[in-house]
C-alpha cells in the first residue's frame, strides 16, 4: 500500500499516511481542508514503514499524522529507517510475545491492551519502540499470567 506525504500550502505541515489510492485520499482531504493540498511524495511500503516514518519524524509531530515539513522527507525512496528498528532487547521480548501469541491465539492488540493498556504495543515494538525494565517486567508478567506452566526469559 503506498505511503504518501501531502502538504498543506507551499510551506505548511505535511501528513504522512497510507492509502491504496493516494490521489483519491488527497481529494477527500481537500474537500475538508481550508488550504490547497498537494502531493509531495509517494513511496511503496506498508503500515509498518508508515509507522517507522512517524517515529523518525516524531520530533516534528504537530498532531496525529501531521508534521512540520523537513526536506529529508523527500529523499529518494523511503528515508533510512534502520535506526528505528528494534534493538536486541526488543527482539528478544518480541520473540517471547510472538511465541505467546502463537500458543494462545491471542490477538496482538488484545495482548497489548491486557499487558500495559496499549493495543499498539506489539506493532510499536516491531517498529522500534524501546521499553524500560519496569515496562518489560509488566509485559513478561502478562505473558506468564496466561501461560503459568511455562515462563519466559526474565
C-alpha positions in Angstrom: 0.0 0.0 0.0 1.5 3.4 -0.9 2.8 5.8 1.7 2.0 9.4 0.8 3.2 12.8 2.0 0.7 15.5 1.5 1.5 19.2 2.2 -0.9 22.0 3.2 0.0 25.0 1.2 3.5 25.9 -0.1 5.3 25.6 3.2 2.7 24.2 5.6 2.6 21.0 7.6 2.6 17.6 5.9 0.5 14.5 6.5 2.2 11.1 6.3 -0.2 8.3 5.7 -1.1 5.2 3.7 -3.8 4.7 1.1 -4.4 2.3 -1.8 -5.2 5.4 -3.9 -3.2 8.4 -2.6 -4.7 10.9 -5.1 -8.2 9.9 -4.1 -7.2 10.4 -0.4 -5.8 13.8 -1.4 -9.1 14.8 -3.0 -11.0 13.6 0.1 -8.8 15.7 2.4 -9.1 18.7 0.1 -12.8 18.8 0.5 -12.4 19.4 4.2 -9.3 21.4 4.3 -9.0 25.2 4.0 -5.5 25.3 2.4 -4.6 24.0 -1.0 -3.2 20.5 -0.5 -0.5 19.0 -2.8 1.1 15.6 -3.1 4.8 15.8 -2.2 5.8 12.1 -2.4 4.6 8.6 -2.7 6.6 5.6 -1.5 5.9 1.9 -1.8 5.6 0.5 1.7 3.2 -0.9 4.2 1.7 0.3 7.6 5.0 -0.8 9.3 7.1 1.7 7.2 4.5 4.4 7.7 4.8 3.8 11.5 8.6 4.0 11.2 8.3 7.3 9.4 6.1 8.6 12.1 8.7 7.5 14.6 11.6 9.0 12.6 9.8 12.4 12.5 8.3 12.3 15.9 10.2 15.4 16.9 8.3 17.3 14.1 4.8 15.9 15.0 2.1 18.5 15.3 -0.8 16.2 15.9 -1.8 12.7 14.8 -0.3 12.2 11.3 0.6 15.9 10.7 4.2 17.0 11.0 6.2 20.1 10.3 7.9 19.7 7.0 11.6 18.6 6.7 13.3 18.2 3.3 14.6 14.8 4.4 11.1 13.6 3.9 11.6 14.0 0.2 14.9 12.0 -0.2 14.6 9.3 -2.9 12.8 6.3 -1.6 11.8 6.0 2.0 14.4 7.7 4.2 16.8 5.4 6.1 14.8 3.8 8.9 17.4 1.3 10.2 18.0 3.4 13.3 14.3 2.9 14.2 14.4 -0.9 14.0 14.0 -2.9 17.3 17.1 -3.4 19.4 18.3 -6.9 20.6 16.4 -6.5 23.8 13.2 -5.7 22.0 13.9 -8.6 19.5 14.0 -11.0 22.5 10.9 -9.5 24.0 9.1 -9.7 20.6 10.1 -13.4 20.2 8.6 -14.1 23.6 5.4 -12.3 22.7 5.1 -14.0 19.3 5.6 -17.4 21.0 2.9 -16.5 23.5 0.5 -15.3 20.7 1.0 -18.4 18.6 0.4 -20.7 21.6 -2.6 -18.9 22.9 -4.2 -17.5 19.8 -4.5 -14.1 21.5 -4.6 -11.1 19.1 -1.6 -8.7 19.3 -3.9 -5.7 20.1 -5.7 -7.6 22.9 -2.4 -8.7 24.4 -1.0 -5.1 24.4 -4.2 -3.8 26.0 -4.1 -6.5 28.6 -0.4 -6.2 29.3 0.0 -2.5 29.5 -3.2 -0.9 28.3 -1.8 -0.1 24.8 -3.3 -2.0 21.9 -0.5 -0.9 19.6 2.3 -2.3 21.8 3.3 -5.2 19.5 3.3 -3.1 16.4 5.2 -0.4 18.2 7.8 -2.9 19.3 8.2 -4.2 15.8 8.7 -0.7 14.7 11.5 0.0 17.2 9.7 1.1 20.4 12.1 0.7 23.3 11.0 -0.3 26.7 12.4 0.2 30.1 12.9 -2.5 32.6 9.7 -1.8 34.5 7.5 -1.9 31.4 9.4 -5.0 30.2 8.6 -6.7 33.5 4.9 -5.9 33.1 4.9 -7.4 29.6 6.7 -10.6 30.8 4.2 -10.9 33.7 1.3 -10.6 31.3 2.9 -13.4 29.2 3.4 -15.6 32.3 -0.1 -14.9 33.6 -1.7 -16.7 30.7 0.9 -19.4 30.4 1.6 -20.3 34.1 3.2 -23.7 33.2 5.9 -22.1 31.1 7.9 -19.0 31.9 9.8 -16.8 29.6 13.2 -15.2 30.0 13.4 -12.8 32.9 
